[in-house]
Amino acid sequence: MKLNELFMQRFIRAQNRNIKYLKLLFNDHFVVFLLIAFGASILGYRQLIVSPQFTSIWQSAWWQLFDVLWLIIGLQMGTLVTYFKPADRLYLLSNDRVIAKSYMKRSIEVSAVYGFLWQIMFMALLIPVLLQTHIFSPWRLGTLLLFTLSYKLLLLLVLRDSLFLKSRVNILNEHNVIKYALYNGIVPGIIMMLILQLPSNFIWIVTCLWSFLAFLCGYFFYIDDKKAEQLALDWPKIISQASRHEQRVLHFYATFAEIPNQPRTIKRRQYLDFVIQKLTKHRPVMYRLYLIQLIRDTEVLPLLVRLEFVGVIVIYALKSAPIWLIATIAALIMYLIIFQMMPIYSNIKQNLWTKLLPIDEKTKQKAFQQLAKQVMYVTTILLVMVSFLHGWLTAIVVITIMGIIGIFLNQLYILNKIK
């Protein structure tokens, strides 16, 4: 196998895997969620743009800060894709020069394409806001887009440079948090604010200066044959970075579909130990086991918290939406949360030692149903509290619908899944 072709072979293999997982992802409940979420987002965005009460807000200078923060968030999307495997540390150990010059070049090209797509999407969503704030002009928009695309490329080059044993960028190497805040937030934020604040006649000066600076930085990070001879890869850091990226992709797929053979890790959260102590008094041992698995799982609990947060934000944003839409989204959030809890039961059931316990299956199922019921109670309370902001009638409809969907999930859906 030629090393200069290895990256593309792995890239094609990864895309085939993504296609397989996308088939699992685009199932019925995800498509329904996607349609409802897209419709709710469009409705909320349109309400924000056309509502008369927001007319005075558009003239505020705070919206320029919002524009900058939005674009900075966009810069965080898309990372360096390398597809390195743990075994590469052994089998590719003596090929650092070829990997640095050829393999990593392909990696930058593919990563830049993904990163550019994210920047274009974030910029496109910002255009209506720029029109409302009366600072929109094709020249200013083009400068912003040029800056975000080129700066994203520079961030990828800096990340690639950090994967070598001897990094050429040695600024704040021992202060990773400060370095990240400087490169990914402060520097691009200042330049974006200048682009938004300067008069249109001076925008071309910023464009020329930044183009020249970006060209110099790109030349500095370019790896030719001579530079490649002097570079050595930091294999532990490379393998760790590639593994984290792969896990983030799998976590995204696992949000709406069950991904086979995905490793799971446990982490004790001491600040939640009191929850285990309070809830497990006079409870069956299987309930305690399910609860500990939920609280200490590094994937399920953060995912449930994110879903709860998204549900609260979406329902809060739909101030002028019809009641049936708010109730439907609340019920869908409830369903997705219970769907994400199902791997807890299946993972514990796969452990051999749990099969040796003198506990019948019905008792295990009832213990899991009890835990699911408590999670549904918490979800209902949060979403109903937010629904009160839209009126008593909305809150009553939401609590009624969530009660009905809760009974359905606990008595039919969960039992059908854990048989």
For each residue, the residues with C-beta under 8 A, 3 or more apart:
1: 5 6 9
2: 5 6
3: 6 92 95 98 99 102 103
4: 7 98 102 103 106
5: 1 2 8 9
6: 1 2 3 9 10 103
7: 4 10 11 83 102 103 106 107 110
8: 5 11 12 106
9: 1 5 6 12 13
10: 6 7 13 14 83
11: 7 8 14 15 81 83 106 110
12: 8 9 15 16
13: 9 10 16 17
14: 10 11 17 18 83
15: 11 12 18 19
16: 12 13 19 20
17: 13 14 20 21
18: 14 15 21 22 249
19: 15 16 22 23
20: 16 17 23 24
21: 17 18 24 25 250 253 257 259
22: 18 19 25 26 253
23: 19 20 26
24: 20 21 27 253 257 258 259
25: 21 22 30 253 256 257
26: 22 23 30 31
27: 24 30 31 256 257
28: 31 32
29: 32 33 256 332 335 336 339
30: 25 26 27 33 34 256 257
31: 26 27 28 34 35
32: 28 29 35 36 332
33: 29 30 36 37 256 332 336
34: 30 31 37 38
35: 31 32 38 39
36: 32 33 39 40 325 328 329 332
37: 33 34 40 41 314 329
38: 34 35 41 42
39: 35 36 42 43 325
40: 36 37 43 44 314 317 318 321 325 329
41: 37 38 44 45
42: 38 39 45 46
43: 39 40 46 47 318 320 321 325
44: 40 41 47 48 314 317 318 321
45: 41 42 48 49 128
46: 42 43 49 50
47: 43 44 50 51 319 320
48: 44 45 51 54
49: 45 46 54 128 129 132
50: 46 47
51: 47 48 54 55
52: 55
53: 56 57
54: 48 49 51 57 58
55: 51 52 58 59
56: 53 59 60
57: 53 54 60 62 63
58: 54 55 63 132 133 134
59: 55 56 133 134
60: 56 57 63
61: 64 65
62: 57 65 66
63: 57 58 60 66 67 129 133
64: 61 67 68 133 135 193 196 197
65: 61 62 68 69 193
66: 62 63 69 70 129
67: 63 64 70 71 126 129 130 133 192 196
68: 64 65 71 72 189 192 193 196
69: 65 66 72 73 189
70: 66 67 73 74 122 125 126
71: 67 68 74 75 122 123 126 144 148 188 192
72: 68 69 75 76 184 185 188 189 192
73: 69 70 76 77 122
74: 70 71 77 118 119 121 122 123 148
75: 71 72 119 148 151 152 155 184 188
76: 72 73 184
77: 73 74 115 118 119 122
78: 111 114 115 117 118 152 156
79: 111 156 159 245
80: 107 108 111 156 159 160 163 241 245
81: 11 107 110 111 114 245
82: 104 107 163 238 241 242 245
83: 7 10 11 14 107 242
84: 88 238 239 241 242
85: 88 239 242
86: 89 239 243
87: 90 91
88: 84 85 91 92 235 238 239
89: 86 92 93 235 236 239
90: 87 93
91: 87 88
92: 3 88 89 95 99
93: 89 90 96 235
94:
95: 3 92 98 99
96: 93 99 100 231 232 233
97: 100 101 228 229 231
98: 3 4 95 101 102 103 228
99: 3 92 95 96 102 103 104 233
100: 96 97 103 104 164 223 227 228 231 233
101: 97 98 104 105 223 224 225 228
102: 3 4 7 98 99 105 106
103: 3 4 6 7 98 99 100 106 107
104: 82 99 100 101 107 108 160 163 223
105: 101 102 108 109 223
106: 4 7 8 11 102 103 109 110
107: 7 80 81 82 83 103 104 110 111 160
108: 80 104 105 111 112 153 156 157 160
109: 105 106 112 113
110: 7 11 81 106 107 113 114
111: 78 79 80 81 107 108 114 115 156
112: 108 109 115 116 152 153 156
113: 109 110 116 117
114: 78 81 110 111 117 118
115: 77 78 111 112 118 119 152 153 155 156
116: 112 113 119 120 149 152
117: 78 113 114 120 121
118: 74 77 78 114 115 121 122 152
119: 74 75 77 115 116 122 123 145 148 149 152
120: 116 117 123 124 145 149
121: 74 117 118 124 125
122: 70 71 73 74 77 118 119 125 126 148
123: 71 74 119 120 126 127 141 144 145 148
124: 120 121 127
125: 70 121 122 128
126: 67 70 71 122 123 129 130
127: 123 124 130 131 136 141
128: 45 49 125 131 132
129: 49 63 66 67 126 132 133
130: 67 126 127 133 135 136 140 141
131: 127 128 134 136
132: 49 58 128 129
133: 58 59 63 64 67 129 130 136
134: 58 59 131
135: 64 130 140 196
136: 127 130 131 133 140 141
137: 140 141 200
138: 141 142
139: 142 143 200 203 204
140: 130 135 136 137 143 144 195 196 200 203
141: 123 127 130 136 137 138 144 145
142: 138 139 145 146
143: 139 140 146 147 195 203 206 207
144: 71 123 140 141 147 148 192 195 196
145: 119 120 123 141 142 148 149
146: 142 143 149 150 207 210 211
147: 143 144 150 151 188 191 192 195 210
148: 71 74 75 119 122 123 144 145 151 152 188
149: 116 119 120 145 146 152 153
150: 146 147 153 154 210 211 214
151: 75 147 148 154 155 188 191 214
152: 75 78 112 115 116 118 119 148 149 155 156
153: 108 112 115 149 150 156 157 214 218
154: 150 151 157 158 214 217 218 221
155: 75 115 151 152 158 159 183 184
156: 78 79 80 108 111 112 115 152 153 159 160
157: 108 153 154 160 161 217 218 221
158: 154 155 161 162 169 183 221
159: 79 80 155 156 162 163 241
160: 80 104 107 108 156 157 163 221
161: 157 158 164 167 168 169 221
162: 158 159 167 169 237
163: 80 82 104 159 160 233 234 237 238 241
164: 100 161 167 168 231 232 233 234
165: 231 232 233 234
166: 230 231 232
167: 161 162 164 170 173
168: 161 164 220 221
169: 158 161 162
170: 167 173
171: 179
172: 175 176 178 179 182
173: 167 170 176 179
174:
175: 172 178 179
176: 172 173 179 180
177: 180 181
178: 172 175 181 182
179: 171 172 173 175 176 182 183
180: 176 177 183 184 185
181: 177 178 184 185 186
182: 172 178 179 185 186 187
183: 155 158 179 180 187
184: 72 75 76 155 180 181 188
185: 72 180 181 182 188 189
186: 181 182 189 190
187: 182 183 190 191
188: 71 72 75 147 148 151 184 185 191 192
189: 68 69 72 185 186 192 193
190: 186 187 193 194
191: 147 151 187 188 194 195 206 210
192: 67 68 71 72 144 147 188 189 195 196
193: 64 65 68 189 190 196 197
194: 190 191 197 198 206
195: 140 143 144 147 191 192 198 203 206
196: 64 67 68 135 140 144 192 193
197: 64 193 194
198: 194 195 202 203 206
199: 202 203
200: 137 139 140 203
201: 204
202: 198 199 205 206
203: 139 140 143 195 198 199 200 206 207
204: 139 201 207 208
205: 202 208 209
206: 143 191 194 195 198 202 203 209 210
207: 143 146 203 204 210 211
208: 204 205 211 212
209: 205 206 212 213
210: 146 147 150 191 206 207 213 214
211: 146 150 207 208 214 215
212: 208 209 215 216
213: 209 210 216 217
214: 150 151 153 154 210 211 217 218
215: 211 212 218 219
216: 212 213 219 220
217: 154 157 213 214 220 221
218: 153 154 157 214 215 221 222
219: 215 216 222
220: 168 216 217
221: 154 157 158 160 161 168 217 218
222: 218 219 227
223: 100 101 104 105 227 228 231
224: 101 227 228
225: 101 228 229
226: 229 230
227: 100 222 223 224 230 231
228: 97 98 100 101 223 224 225 231
229: 97 225 226
230: 166 226 227
231: 96 97 100 164 165 166 223 227 228
232: 96 164 165 166
233: 96 99 100 163 164 165 238
234: 163 164 165 237 238
235: 88 89 93 238 239
236: 89 239 240
237: 162 163 234 240 241
238: 82 84 88 163 233 234 235 241 242
239: 84 85 86 88 89 235 236 242 243
240: 236 237 243 244
241: 80 82 84 159 163 237 238 244 245
242: 82 83 84 85 238 239 245 246
243: 86 239 240 246 247
244: 240 241 247 248
245: 79 80 81 82 241 242 248 249
246: 242 243 249 250
247: 243 244 250 251
248: 244 245 251 252
249: 18 245 246 252 253
250: 21 246 247 253 254 259 262
251: 247 248 254 255 299 303
252: 248 249 255
253: 21 22 24 25 249 250 256 257 259
254: 250 251 257 258 259 262 299 303
255: 251 252 303 340
256: 25 27 29 30 33 253 336 339
257: 21 24 25 27 30 253 254
258: 24 254 342 343
259: 21 24 250 253 254 262
260:
261:
262: 250 254 259
263:
264: 297 298 299 343 347
265: 297 298 299
266: 293 296 297 298
267: 296 298
268: 273 296
269: 272 273 295 296
270: 273
271:
272: 269 275 276 295
273: 268 269 270 276 277
274: 277 278
275: 272 278 279 291 295
276: 272 273 279 280 288 291 292 295
277: 273 274 280 281
278: 274 275 281
279: 275 276 283 291 374
280: 276 277 283 287 288 291
281: 277 278
282:
283: 279 280 287 288 367 370
284: 287 288 359 363 366 367
285: 288 289 357 359
286: 289 290 357 359 363 364 367 368
287: 280 283 284 290 291 367 368 370 371
288: 276 280 283 284 285 291 292
289: 285 286 292 293 348 354 367
290: 286 287 293 294 344 345 348 367 368 371
291: 275 276 279 280 287 288 294 295 371
292: 276 288 289 295 296
293: 266 289 290 296 297 300 344 347 348
294: 290 291 297 300 301 341 344 371 375
295: 269 272 275 276 291 292 301
296: 266 267 268 269 292 293 301
297: 264 265 266 293 294 300 301 344
298: 264 265 266 267 301 302
299: 251 254 264 265 302 303
300: 293 294 297 303 304 340 341 343 344
301: 294 295 296 297 298 304 305
302: 298 299 305 306
303: 251 254 255 299 300 306 307 340
304: 300 301 307 308 337 340 341 375
305: 301 302 308 309
306: 302 303 309 310
307: 303 304 310 311 333 336 337 340
308: 304 305 311 312 333 337 378 379 382
309: 305 306 312 313
310: 306 307 313 314 333
311: 307 308 314 315 329 330 333 379 382 383
312: 308 309 315 316 382 383 386
313: 309 310 316 317
314: 37 40 44 310 311 317 318 329 333
315: 311 312 318 326 329 330 383 386 387 390
316: 312 313 319 386 389
317: 40 44 313 314
318: 40 43 44 314 315 321 325 326 329 390
319: 47 316 389 390
320: 43 47
321: 40 43 44 318 325 326
322: 325 326
323: 326 327 390 393 394 397
324: 327 328 397
325: 36 39 40 43 318 321 322 328 329
326: 315 318 321 322 323 329 330 387 390 394 397 398
327: 323 324 330 331 394 397 398 400 401 402
328: 36 324 325 331 332 401
329: 36 37 40 311 314 315 318 325 326 332 333
330: 311 315 326 327 333 334 383 387 398 401 402
331: 327 328 334 335 401 402 405
332: 29 32 33 36 328 329 335 336
333: 307 308 310 311 314 329 330 336 337 379 383
334: 330 331 337 338 376 379 380 383 402 405 406 409
335: 29 331 332 338 339 405 409 413
336: 29 33 256 307 332 333 339 340
337: 304 307 308 333 334 340 341 375 376 379
338: 334 335 341 342 372 375 376 409 413 414
339: 29 256 335 336 342
340: 255 300 303 304 307 336 337 343
341: 294 300 304 337 338 344 345 371 372 375
342: 258 338 339 345 346 414 417 418
343: 258 264 300 340 346 347
344: 290 293 294 297 300 341 347 348 368
345: 290 341 342 348 349 364 368 417 418
346: 342 343 349 350 418
347: 264 293 343 344 350 351
348: 289 290 293 344 345 351 354
349: 345 346 354 355 364
350: 346 347
351: 347 348 354 355
352: 355 356
353: 356 357
354: 289 348 349 351 357
355: 349 351 352
356: 352 353
357: 285 286 353 354
358:
359: 284 285 286 363 364
360: 363 364
361: 364 365
362: 365 366
363: 284 286 359 360 366 367
364: 286 345 349 359 360 361 367 368
365: 361 362 368 369 414 415 418
366: 284 362 363 369 370
367: 283 284 286 287 289 290 363 364 370 371
368: 286 287 290 344 345 364 365 371 372 414 418
369: 365 366 372 373 410 414 415
370: 283 287 366 367 373 374
371: 287 290 291 294 341 367 368 374 375
372: 338 341 368 369 375 376 409 410 414
373: 369 370 376 377 406 410
374: 279 370 371 377 378
375: 294 304 337 338 341 371 372 378 379
376: 334 337 338 372 373 379 380 402 406 409 410
377: 373 374 380 381
378: 308 374 375 381 382
379: 308 311 333 334 337 375 376 382 383 402
380: 334 376 377 383 384 399 402 403 406
381: 377 378 384 385
382: 308 311 312 378 379 385 386
383: 311 312 315 330 333 334 379 380 386 387 398 402
384: 380 381 387 388 395 398 399 402
385: 381 382 388
386: 312 315 316 382 383 389
387: 315 326 330 383 384 390 394 395 398 399
388: 384 385 391 392 394 395
389: 316 319 386
390: 315 318 319 323 326 387 394 395
391: 388 394 395
392: 388 395 396
393: 323 396 397
394: 323 326 327 387 388 390 391 397 398
395: 384 387 388 390 391 392 398 399
396: 392 393 399 400
397: 323 324 326 327 393 394 400 401
398: 326 327 330 383 384 387 394 395 401 402
399: 380 384 387 395 396 402 403
400: 327 396 397 403 404
401: 327 328 330 331 397 398 404 405
402: 327 330 331 334 376 379 380 383 384 398 399 405 406
403: 380 399 400 406 407
404: 400 401 407 408
405: 331 334 335 401 402 408 409
406: 334 373 376 380 402 403 409 410
407: 403 404 410 411
408: 404 405 411 412 413
409: 334 335 338 372 376 405 406 412 413 414
410: 369 372 373 376 406 407 413 414
411: 407 408 414 415
412: 408 409 415 416
413: 335 338 408 409 410 416 417
414: 338 342 365 368 369 372 409 410 411 417 418
415: 365 369 411 412 418 419
416: 412 413 419
417: 342 345 413 414
418: 342 345 346 365 368 414 415
419: 415 416
